[in-house]
Amino acid sequence: MKKQHVGIVGAGMAGLACATELVRAGFQVSLFDKSKGVGGRMSHRYYEKWGADHGAQYFTARGAQFKSELETWMQAGIVQEWFGKIVTLNQGGVEELSKVTPRYVGVPTMSSPAKFLAQKLSVSTMQTISELRCTEGVWQMVSKEQGLLPCGFDQIILAIPSPQARVLIADHSTYLKQACENVVMLPCWTLMAYLKNPLSLDFDAAFISDRIFSWLARDSDKPNRSPYETWVAQASHQWSLEYVDVSQMQVEELLLDEFKEITGVDCDLYQTHLWRYARLEAHRDTNFVIDSKLNIALCGDWLRNSTVEDAWLSGHNLAKRMIWLSKIDTIHSMSTINIS
Ligand SMILES: Cc1cc2nc3c(=O)[nH]c(=O)nc-3n(C[C@H](O)[C@H](O)[C@H](O)COP(=O)(O)OP(=O)(O)OC[C@H]3O[C@@H](n4cnc5c(N)ncnc54)[C@H](O)[C@@H]3O)c2cc1C
């Protein structure tokens, strides 16, 4: 039987989980990502001697499938539990959160699980896929950086946020285009701060409900981080949506003022980032979508919920379905041969 070649756009957690399972089952898989590295929204930014996790802050593991994956990551030493003191900070009042579900982080950075999965995969980075082409059932990709890529694929998977998938799919599949519609993904303005002196706050992270920031965390408290005092502050989705089209310089000023108001200090060095498609507005139960006539599928957190576990499950479950479908096809083609 000919080995199926699958092209995956997006090397975030969903694309990597899907590729891992497909490769395990004998598929040939090539991943493409527009960024310099893998991990997508589970990423870490380095700035000379300091750096911070500026996307996903930690993750939890609720279901059996993801718990088993987490076990592999723990054994490989690329994930640890984070025991930081987390509080709620409302109208000046500080209240410690009761610790119900363990929180995990990648070590030494949040992108470590993605890098771990990518080690065994074929990933081309800095390839922004801008167009898909299909000739007689063979798919090809066009990238902004290199034009028409030489590989031909039997199947294509888009493991990217819905607004980006919609653009690539629009000319090919009405069914998949519809699946991308009415999915609202909210933005998040993020401030990463380096401080020369440690902040004397009695907590490592805070959920905040009545300010510009909805999350503030001492990134350097996470295990195996650099010794420099670094903080990450994320604006609420509501505030970020209001300021999504405002210039970075103007937003920076507001974020820095807010940081000083809460912590009492100025940042010594800082960076800001806008996540345009940070999180889903409302949880969904779709898991993944396949157009089996065209051999294209969609996966990603946006088909379930905006968590690392959901992104992994979406990609993993899509791979399981594709493996099952390929077995059915094989049985069908064998019985066709027997009959004739
Ligand atoms: C600010 C923020 C805070 C968060 N906090 C948490 C948290 O605390 N806990 C938690 O569990 N989750 C959190 N999340 C959500 C979590 O990060 C995501 O649910 C998960 O990482 C999504 O994975 P994904 O693979 O579906 O998508 P992504 O990680 O977005 O991966 C998609 C990949 O596709 C690439 N791409 C997009 N378009 C193209 C193209 N045209 N060509 C090539 N490549 C392309 C991107 O570069 C990216 O690498 C947070 C997210 C953000 C942004």
The ligand as a Gaussian input file, in Angstrom:
#p B3LYP/6-31G(d) Opt

LIG

0 1
 C       -2.244000      34.918000      25.965000
 C       -2.680000      33.474000      26.033000
 C       -2.796000      32.845000      27.271000
 C       -3.185000      31.505000      27.341000
 N       -3.219000      30.879000      28.551000
 C       -3.468000      29.557000      28.624000
 C       -3.344000      28.859000      29.843000
 O       -2.975000      29.435000      30.872000
 N       -3.634000      27.527000      29.848000
 C       -3.994000      26.837000      28.722000
 O       -4.206000      25.606000      28.773000
 N       -4.084000      27.474000      27.531000
 C       -3.834000      28.810000      27.466000
 N       -3.896000      29.461000      26.261000
 C       -4.422000      28.736000      25.095000
 C       -3.397000      27.761000      24.467000
 O       -2.191000      28.432000      24.266000
 C       -3.984000      27.303000      23.132000
 O       -5.255000      26.711000      23.367000
 C       -3.122000      26.264000      22.388000
 O       -1.749000      26.539000      22.507000
 C       -3.567000      26.291000      20.923000
 O       -2.840000      25.361000      20.152000
 P       -3.171000      25.182000      18.591000
 O       -2.200000      24.210000      18.065000
 O       -4.625000      24.893000      18.435000
 O       -2.956000      26.628000      17.946000
 P       -1.650000      27.539000      17.871000
 O       -0.816000      27.358000      19.077000
 O       -2.136000      28.904000      17.556000
 O       -0.830000      26.951000      16.641000
 C       -1.096000      27.331000      15.312000
 C        0.219000      27.444000      14.577000
 O       -0.070000      27.722000      13.210000
 C        0.863000      28.647000      12.712000
 N        0.210000      29.304000      11.556000
 C       -0.903000      30.061000      11.516000
 N       -1.201000      30.424000      10.247000
 C       -0.235000      29.861000       9.469000
 C        0.014000      29.864000       8.061000
 N       -0.783000      30.509000       7.184000
 N        1.099000      29.199000       7.592000
 C        1.931000      28.536000       8.437000
 N        1.730000      28.495000       9.788000
 C        0.660000      29.146000      10.282000
 C        1.150000      29.572000      13.892000
 O        2.424000      30.188000      13.761000
 C        1.104000      28.580000      15.055000
 O        2.387000      28.073000      15.382000
 C       -3.491000      30.795000      26.159000
 C       -3.350000      31.434000      24.917000
 C       -2.944000      32.753000      24.859000
 C       -2.742000      33.420000      23.522000

